[in-house]
């Protein structure tokens, strides 16, 4: 049994995946990055996010497939001040360090 207020990232059948996302839309980039990082940490997803040259966001997320999918859904909904128009994902090769970071 989980202590109250904690979240378990144990997902039955959750094969580990690593996905690179390109997120585009109308957003306050700093606020959006903070939103993504908070959700990734809550879901215990490893990876990183950064603003890209076209005012979008690049996100690399690694973890159980179901939880990475939950992060993708959260990114699509975004914070209230964002309107996400497109999310494109592709498998990412290579290891991802534990934890989640915002790259600058």
Secondary structure, DSSP 8 states (H G I E B T S, - for coil): ---TT------TT--EEEEEEEEEEE--HHHHHHHHHHHHHHTT-EEEEEE-TTS-EEEEEEEEHHHHHHHHHHHHH--TT-EEEEEEEEE--S---SSEEE--
